[in-house]
Amino acid sequence: MRENDTETIDVDTWQARATMCELLAFSLRYPDQETVEALASGEWVDAARELAGALAIALPEDFASGLPGGPSEEAGFGSSSTDADELLHALRAEATRLFVGAAEPIVSPYEGVWAALDDGVQPLLFVNPRSMEVERFCRACGLGRPEGTNEPLDHVATEWELLQYLALEASGAVAREGDGRADEGFPGGSPAAAYEAFLSDHASVWMPRFAEKVIEETRQPFYRSAAQLLAAFFA
């Protein structure tokens, strides 16, 4: 009975991790109508707090300030279609300003760029050693570039999607089809080991600094809150 209880706790923890990874990926991809709906309804804040509690993650006191469900809401989160359109426009403008930029982004969302700057070399998308390492890691996990996309796989949202997949695999919640990949086929010999390896060798190397820079630079309460959640995950 004790063994079964432990297994249940382990599965629950992996599933909570997977859901947190999903929320972070959702928060850091280019915003769409789903983003607006999650914010305006307060669901995003509720989910972040619930998952933080489940994973014993301490959020700052001012977390979600300015968002529905947060300690102090700001204007701009009405329920009309006009309000929703305005919010979507504002979020997209801020995402573009922060992560795309006119000449270059204020905060690069790519691991390879951060690694290149650390090494003092010119950052290049796709063909830098770090981006290629992430791509090899994804392939070793049985994942490739989504069809019809040309996005480097070391984008912050994509890396969280990878971690979500590995956490779901570790929980046993994914029904494996196709090549019938065994646990031993994952880096480190299991999905759990692959998750921990990617977290320590990749995500934790650059994402805390990414989060800090977003908090410093953003003008939108959503991106400040998303970055606070990201920073708290690693704290």
C-alpha positions, 0 to 999 in steps of 0.5 A: 500500500505504501508503494502504491501511495508513493507511485501515486504521489510521483505520478501526480507530481509529474502531471503537475510539472507537465501542466506547469510546463504547458502553462509556461509554454502557453504564456511565452508563445505569440499571444492569440485569442486563447491568451486573451480569454485565459487572462480576461476570465482570470483562469491564467492567474488561477492556474498559475497559483494552483500549480505553484501550490502543487509544486511548492513554488513560492510566488512573489507578493505582487504576482499577477498585479494588474491582472484579473484575479490578481491583487490589483486589477488594471483597466483593459480587461473588459468583456466586450469584443472591443476590449478583447481586440484591444488587449490582443493588439496590446499583447502582440505589440508588446511581444513583438517589442520584447521578443522580435524588435525592429533591428533586434529583440530587447529580450531574445527568446532563444537559448542559442543567442544567450549562449553566444552572448555568454561566449562573446561571439555573434549570435546566429539562429539555427546554426549556433552550437547550442541551437543544434544541441537542442535539436539533437536532444529533441530528435533523441526524444523522438521529436522533430520540427513541427511540419510547416514551421521554421522556428528554431527549437531553442525558443523558450516556449518550444523548450517548455513544450519539450519539457511538458512532453517529457513530464507527461512521458514520465507520468505514464500519461502518454500512450506511445504509438508509432516506433514504440520508443522504450524508456532507454531510448531517451537521453539518460535512459528514461523520460524522467532523466531526460527531463532533469537533464534538459532542465539542468543543462539547458533551461536553468542555464539561461531562462532565469536571466531571460525572466529577470530581463523581461521583468525589467523591460516589460510594460505589460502586467501579463508578461511581468507575471509570466516572467515572475512565474518563470523565475519562481519555478527556478528559484 
